[in-house]
Amino acid sequence: MHASEQERPDVAEARAAWKAEQPGLDPARLVFLDETGTSTNMARLRGRAKRGSRVVGRVPWGHWKTMTFLAGLRHDAITAPFVIDRAMTGAIFRQYLRQCLVPTCAVTRRRFSSGCKAHPATAPAGSNRGRHGGDEMSEALG
């Protein structure tokens, strides 16, 4: 492992504790969040055609749009689907948790973990992991 990739002792300790707890987790109570997005500037700008033929296609020009889809994945279903016509931000992610996901959860104490750099606002206060996600936050949202 490269020196810059080594974990701090407290992070390694927390990770080991999390791994030790995993066999006791009830899969029916787990919800994994999955986020994906697309942008119109992802469209191919070039194409292929037979020699002597012209490629015909349309690509939006100069009006780039981004759309984001976020949903909770349970062991038996998808829950709290959410689509926005822009890129995800930490503030939007928190609103999604409070208004869409939390009402679908039965317990009042929850642990959320964001592994996405776009959600640094979900990191707990005092976190020193910077803009990188992966930090966990536990809060009573009941």
C-alpha positions in Angstrom: 0.0 0.0 0.0 1.3 3.4 -0.9 2.1 5.7 2.0 -0.6 8.2 0.9 -3.2 5.5 0.9 -2.5 4.3 4.5 -5.4 4.7 6.9 -5.4 6.7 10.1 -5.5 4.3 13.1 -9.0 5.6 14.2 -10.4 5.0 10.6 -8.9 1.5 10.5 -10.4 0.8 13.9 -13.8 2.0 12.9 -13.6 -0.1 9.7 -12.6 -3.2 11.7 -15.6 -2.7 14.1 -18.0 -2.2 11.1 -16.8 -5.5 9.6 -17.2 -7.3 12.9 -20.8 -6.0 13.2 -21.8 -7.0 9.6 -22.8 -10.7 10.4 -25.4 -9.4 12.9 -27.1 -7.0 10.5 -30.6 -7.8 9.3 -30.7 -7.5 5.5 -34.4 -6.6 5.7 -33.4 -3.4 7.5 -30.6 -2.3 5.2 -31.1 0.4 2.5 -28.3 1.1 0.1 -28.4 4.4 -1.8 -27.6 4.4 -5.5 -27.1 7.6 -7.5 -26.6 8.0 -11.2 -26.7 10.9 -13.5 -26.4 11.8 -17.1 -25.5 15.0 -19.0 -26.3 15.9 -22.6 -22.6 16.7 -23.1 -22.0 12.9 -22.8 -23.5 12.5 -26.3 -21.1 11.2 -29.0 -19.8 14.0 -31.2 -18.5 11.6 -33.9 -20.0 8.6 -35.7 -19.1 5.9 -38.2 -20.7 5.2 -41.5 -19.9 3.2 -44.6 -17.4 4.9 -46.9 -19.2 7.5 -49.0 -22.2 7.7 -46.6 -22.9 10.5 -44.2 -23.6 10.0 -40.5 -26.9 11.5 -39.5 -27.6 12.3 -35.8 -28.5 15.0 -33.5 -26.5 16.4 -30.5 -27.6 19.3 -28.4 -25.3 22.2 -28.9 -24.4 24.7 -26.1 -27.3 23.9 -23.8 -25.9 21.2 -21.6 -28.3 19.7 -19.1 -27.7 17.3 -16.2 -30.2 14.9 -14.7 -29.7 12.9 -11.5 -31.5 9.8 -10.3 -31.3 8.6 -6.7 -33.0 5.7 -5.0 -32.8 3.4 -2.0 -32.2 -0.2 -2.7 -33.7 -2.7 -0.2 -33.2 -6.5 -0.3 -36.6 -6.9 -2.0 -37.5 -3.5 -3.6 -36.5 -0.1 -4.7 -37.7 2.7 -2.4 -37.8 6.5 -2.4 -36.9 7.2 -6.1 -35.9 10.8 -6.7 -35.1 12.6 -10.0 -33.8 16.1 -10.3 -33.0 18.1 -13.4 -29.6 19.2 -12.1 -26.5 17.9 -10.5 -26.7 16.6 -6.9 -25.4 18.8 -4.1 -25.0 18.2 -0.3 -28.0 20.4 0.4 -30.3 18.5 -2.0 -29.0 15.2 -0.7 -29.9 16.1 2.9 -33.4 17.2 1.7 -33.8 13.8 -0.1 -32.9 12.0 3.2 -35.4 14.0 5.2 -38.3 14.2 2.8 -38.0 11.1 0.7 -36.0 8.3 2.4 -36.5 8.8 6.1 -40.4 8.5 5.9 -39.9 5.0 4.3 -37.7 3.8 7.3 -39.4 2.4 10.4 -36.7 3.2 13.0 -35.8 6.5 14.4 -32.0 6.0 14.6 -30.3 5.7 11.3 -26.8 5.7 9.9 -26.1 7.2 6.5 -22.9 7.0 4.6 -22.1 8.8 1.5 -19.3 7.5 -0.7 -19.6 10.3 -3.2 -17.4 13.4 -3.3 -20.5 15.4 -4.3 -22.0 15.0 -0.8 -19.3 16.4 1.6 -22.1 18.1 3.5 -23.1 14.6 4.9 -19.9 14.3 6.7 -20.2 14.7 10.5 -19.1 18.0 12.1 -15.4 18.0 12.8 -14.7 15.4 10.2 -11.2 15.8 8.7 -11.6 13.6 5.7 -12.0 16.6 3.5 -14.3 16.7 0.5 -14.2 12.9 0.0 -17.4 11.1 1.0 -17.3 7.8 2.8 -17.8 9.5 6.2 -20.8 8.3 8.2 -23.3 10.4 10.0 -25.7 9.2 12.5 -28.6 11.4 13.6 -32.0 11.0 15.1 -34.3 12.0 12.3 -37.5 10.6 13.8 
